[in-house]
C-alpha cells in the first residue's frame, strides 16, 4: 500500500470516518427504495406526461397574451429606449437564455461560485498521474504492459507515489506543522514570499500544473479575503505579498496554460478554442475558476498599473473560457464600465480586451460584443461638455475600429440602429408640438449616433481601403444612402437660429462621409441658408459681454445668445469653414465639372453680401471665400482646357479627376491656412481651460 495523503490521514484521525461510512450506507438504502417505488409507479409517470402535453395550448395562449401586451407597451417607448435599443433586449435576452440552456448540456464547465476549490482543482492531480503513466509507457512499454496485466494497483502506486510524497512535503511547508494547526484551531497559514518564489520556480522551469493549482488557490484567497461568507485557505497579512501574488498569478497563468493547451490564431486574426483533449477537460474548471476570481478582482483594483495589467492578461485567458456565456457576459460588462468611465490608458486597455473577445470565431459572442459596445457608447453620450467630449471622441473612434473588423457581422446591427434613427425622425415629423420634436431628434445621443455611423461607414467604405481589397465593395456600402437621408431629414426638421449648432454637427458628419467614400452629398442647401439668414437678419445685432459660443459642445444655442453679434460671428465663421471644407473635398473640388457646380453658390453668396449692412467683419469672411472659389474655378477651367475627351468617356474622366492636385489649388491653399489658425486657437483654448495659459490672443 502507498502512503496515504495528508487530507486522508487528518480525516481518519478526526473520528468521522465511521460516521461517513454509515451515512453512505443509509443513502444507498434510500436510493434502492426510491428506485423500487419508481418501478411500481411507471404508469403514473405516463399519465403525468400526457397531462403535461395537454397543457401546452394554454401556455401558448398565455404567451400570445404577453406578446400583445408587449406590442402595446412598444408604442410608449421613449427616445432613450429607442436609442438604447431596449426594445431589442427582450428578444435577445430570450435567445441568450435559450443559448445558455443549450450550452449547459454541451459545456462541461460550471460557475466557480458553485464549485468547491477541491473539486475545481482535483482534476489537475489526476491529469499529472495520467501524464506520468504515459511517460512510463514510452520509456519501458514491456514493463508497463506487464503491470497492466498483472498488478494495476502497483502501476498506479508506482506512477504517483513519488509525487504524492513531494506534495505532502510541500503541504507541510505551506500549511505548517500539524501540531501547530491543532493548537491554533481555525487559524489559516500565512502566505510568505518564500512560498511564492517556490511556486514561481516550478512554474518557470517545469510549467508545473500542481504549482499553478496552489498559486490559484492562494489567488482566490486574496480576491475574497475581505468577504466573510467565503472559505479561504490562506491568510495574507502583507501588502507586498498581496501585490506579488496578484501580479504572479496574472503573468504566469497565461504562460502555463499556453504551454499545456495552446490555442490557434487564424489568418484573419480570430482565435480558435483549444481542441478537446484530456488536458483541456482537466484544466477547464481550473481556468474558469481563476477567470471568475479575476473578474471579481478587477473592480477592487485602484492602482492604474495593476488594473492595466489585469485587463491585458485577462484577455489572454479568453480563448479558454469563451464557452462559458455567463463568465463572458460578466467580463464584458466590467470592461465596458472601465471603457466608458476610466482614464484614457485604462480605456484603451479595456478596449483591447473587448476587441480580443470580439476576435472569437463564435458569431454569438461577436454579436453580443457589438451590441453591448454600442449601447455603452449611447449611454455615455447622453451629456456632452468640454471636458467629456475628448473621452466620447475616443470611445467613438475605438468602437468604430471594433465595428469595422467584420463588415458582415456589423451589417445587421448597423441596419437596425440606423433604422431606429429613422423611426425617431419620423416621430418628430409627425409631432405637432415643436418641443417634442426637439426632445426626440435634437439631442446629443442622436447627434453622436449619426456621427458614429458616419465614422463606421466612412472607414469601411473608404475609397483607398476598397482599392487595397482589389476593388471589392464593403457589405456596409448600401447603408450610406439611408444614413444620408436620415441625417439631412434631421437638419430640415426645425430651422431656426437656435437649432443651427445641431445642423452644423450633422454637416460635419456628412462631410467626413463625403471625404472618405468620395460620394457626393449636397450640403450647400443646408449651409447657405445659415449664412444668408445671419448676415441679412432684420435689425442691428445686439452687443453683449457673452463669451463666444463653442459650437462643438452645444447643439442648441441658449436664449441669451439669440440676435447677438457674438453668436452671429461664431455661426458665420463655422459655416464658412464647413462650406470651404465641402468645396475642397474630393467629390466636389476634384470634379471636372467644378466650375459649373459652384455657379448657384456664387450667385447666392453675392446676393447675400449685397444685402448685408451690419456685419462687416463677418461679411469679409464670406467675401474671402467667394474670391478663392472663383479663383479655383478659373484654375480648374485652365487645367481642363487641353483635354480631348467628352463627358461620355467615364474612364478618362476618372483618370483626369484622380490626377488633380487639390492642395495646390487656390482653395486648397486657403484651407491649409484656415486649418492651421483653427488648430492654434484650439490649443490656446485648451490651455486656458486647464489653467496653463489664461490669455488668449486674437
Rosetta blueprint (number, residue, H / E / L):
1 X L
2 X L
3 X L
4 X L
5 X L
6 X H
7 X H
8 X H
9 X H
10 X H
11 X H
12 X H
13 X H
14 X L
15 X L
16 X L
17 X H
18 X H
19 X H
20 X H
21 X H
22 X H
23 X H
24 X H
25 X H
26 X H
27 X H
28 X H
29 X H
30 X H
31 X H
32 X H
33 X H
34 X H
35 X H
36 X H
37 X H
38 X H
39 X H
40 X H
41 X L
42 X H
43 X H
44 X H
45 X H
46 X H
47 X H
48 X H
49 X H
50 X H
51 X H
52 X H
53 X H
54 X H
55 X L
56 X H
57 X H
58 X H
59 X H
60 X H
61 X H
62 X H
63 X H
64 X H
65 X H
66 X H
67 X H
68 X H
69 X H
70 X H
71 X H
72 X H
73 X H
74 X H
75 X L
76 X L
77 X L
78 X L
79 X H
80 X H
81 X H
82 X H
83 X H
84 X L
85 X L
86 X H
87 X H
88 X H
89 X H
90 X H
91 X H
92 X H
93 X H
94 X H
95 X H
96 X H
97 X H
98 X H
99 X H
100 X H
101 X H
102 X H
103 X H
104 X H
105 X H
106 X H
107 X L
108 X L
109 X L
110 X L
111 X L
112 X H
113 X H
114 X H
115 X L
116 X L
117 X H
118 X H
119 X H
120 X H
121 X H
122 X H
123 X H
124 X H
125 X H
126 X H
127 X H
128 X H
129 X H
130 X H
131 X H
132 X H
133 X H
134 X H
135 X H
136 X H
137 X H
138 X H
139 X H
140 X L
141 X H
142 X H
143 X H
144 X H
145 X H
146 X H
147 X H
148 X H
149 X H
150 X H
151 X L
152 X H
153 X H
154 X H
155 X H
156 X H
157 X H
158 X H
159 X H
160 X H
161 X H
162 X H
163 X H
164 X H
165 X H
166 X H
167 X H
168 X H
169 X H
170 X H
171 X H
172 X H
173 X H
174 X H
175 X H
176 X L
177 X L
178 X H
179 X H
180 X H
181 X H
182 X H
183 X H
184 X H
185 X L
186 X L
187 X L
188 X L
189 X L
190 X E
191 X L
192 X L
193 X H
194 X H
195 X H
196 X H
197 X H
198 X H
199 X H
200 X H
201 X H
202 X H
203 X H
204 X H
205 X H
206 X H
207 X L
208 X L
209 X H
210 X H
211 X H
212 X H
213 X H
214 X H
215 X H
216 X H
217 X H
218 X H
219 X H
220 X H
221 X H
222 X H
223 X H
224 X L
225 X L
226 X L
227 X L
228 X L
229 X L
230 X L
231 X L
232 X L
233 X L
234 X L
235 X E
236 X L
237 X L
238 X L
239 X H
240 X H
241 X H
242 X H
243 X H
244 X H
245 X H
246 X H
247 X H
248 X H
249 X H
250 X H
251 X H
252 X H
253 X H
254 X H
255 X H
256 X H
257 X H
258 X H
259 X H
260 X H
261 X L
262 X L
263 X L
264 X E
265 X E
266 X L
267 X L
268 X L
269 X L
270 X L
271 X E
272 X E
273 X L
274 X L
275 X L
276 X L
277 X L
278 X H
279 X H
280 X H
281 X H
282 X H
283 X H
284 X H
285 X H
286 X H
287 X H
288 X H
289 X H
290 X H
291 X H
292 X H
293 X H
294 X H
295 X H
296 X H
297 X H
298 X H
299 X L
300 X L
301 X L
302 X L
303 X L
304 X H
305 X H
306 X H
307 X H
308 X H
309 X H
310 X H
311 X H
312 X H
313 X H
314 X H
315 X H
316 X L
317 X L
318 X H
319 X H
320 X H
321 X H
322 X L
323 X L
324 X L
325 X H
326 X H
327 X H
328 X H
329 X H
330 X H
331 X H
332 X H
333 X H
334 X H
335 X H
336 X H
337 X H
338 X H
339 X H
340 X H
341 X H
342 X L
343 X L
344 X H
345 X H
346 X H
347 X H
348 X H
349 X H
350 X H
351 X H
352 X H
353 X H
354 X H
355 X H
356 X H
357 X H
358 X H
359 X L
360 X E
361 X L
362 X L
363 X H
364 X H
365 X H
366 X H
367 X H
368 X H
369 X H
370 X H
371 X H
372 X H
373 X H
374 X H
375 X H
376 X H
377 X H
378 X H
379 X H
380 X H
381 X L
382 X L
383 X L
384 X L
385 X L
386 X L
387 X L
388 X L
389 X H
390 X H
391 X H
392 X H
393 X H
394 X H
395 X H
396 X H
397 X H
398 X H
399 X H
400 X H
401 X H
402 X H
403 X H
404 X L
405 X L
406 X L
407 X H
408 X H
409 X H
410 X H
411 X H
412 X H
413 X H
414 X H
415 X H
416 X H
417 X H
418 X H
419 X H
420 X H
421 X H
422 X H
423 X H
424 X H
425 X H
426 X H
427 X H
428 X H
429 X H
430 X H
431 X L
432 X L
433 X L
434 X H
435 X H
436 X H
437 X H
438 X H
439 X H
440 X H
441 X L
442 X L
443 X L
444 X H
445 X H
446 X H
447 X H
448 X H
449 X H
450 X H
451 X H
452 X H
453 X H
454 X H
455 X H
456 X H
457 X H
458 X H
459 X H
460 X H
461 X L
462 X L
463 X H
464 X H
465 X H
466 X H
467 X H
468 X H
469 X L
470 X L
471 X L
472 X L
473 X L
474 X L
475 X L
476 X L
477 X L
478 X L
479 X H
480 X H
481 X H
482 X H
483 X H
484 X H
485 X H
486 X H
487 X H
488 X H
489 X H
490 X H
491 X H
492 X H
493 X H
494 X L
495 X L
496 X L
497 X H
498 X H
499 X H
500 X H
501 X H
502 X H
503 X H
504 X H
505 X H
506 X H
507 X H
508 X H
509 X H
510 X H
511 X H
512 X H
513 X H
514 X H
515 X H
516 X H
517 X H
518 X L
519 X L
520 X L
521 X L
522 X L
523 X L
524 X H
525 X H
526 X H
527 X H
528 X H
529 X H
530 X H
531 X H
532 X H
533 X H
534 X H
535 X H
536 X L
537 X L
538 X L
539 X L
540 X L
541 X L
542 X E
543 X L
544 X L
545 X L
546 X L
547 X L
548 X L
549 X L
550 X L
551 X H
552 X H
553 X H
554 X L
555 X L
556 X L
557 X L
558 X L
559 X H
560 X H
561 X H
562 X L
563 X L
564 X E
565 X H
566 X H
567 X H
568 X H
569 X H
570 X H
571 X H
572 X H
573 X H
574 X H
575 X H
576 X H
577 X H
578 X H
579 X H
580 X H
581 X H
582 X H
583 X H
584 X L
585 X L
586 X H
587 X H
588 X H
589 X H
590 X L
591 X L
592 X L
593 X L
594 X H
595 X H
596 X H
597 X H
598 X L
599 X H
600 X H
601 X H
602 X H
603 X H
604 X H
605 X H
606 X H
607 X H
608 X H
609 X H
610 X H
611 X H
612 X L
613 X L
614 X L
615 X L
616 X H
617 X H
618 X H
619 X H
620 X H
621 X H
622 X H
623 X H
624 X H
625 X H
626 X H
627 X H
628 X H
629 X H
630 X H
631 X H
632 X H
633 X H
634 X H
635 X H
636 X H
637 X H
638 X H
639 X H
640 X H
641 X H
642 X H
643 X L
644 X L
645 X L
646 X L
647 X L
648 X L
649 X L
650 X H
651 X H
652 X H
653 X H
654 X H
655 X H
656 X H
657 X H
658 X H
659 X H
660 X L
661 X L
662 X H
663 X H
664 X H
665 X L
666 X H
667 X H
668 X H
669 X H
670 X H
671 X H
672 X H
673 X H
674 X H
675 X H
676 X H
677 X H
678 X H
679 X H
680 X H
681 X H
682 X H
683 X H
684 X H
685 X H
686 X H
687 X H
688 X H
689 X H
690 X H
691 X L
692 X L
693 X L
694 X L
695 X L
696 X L
697 X L
698 X L
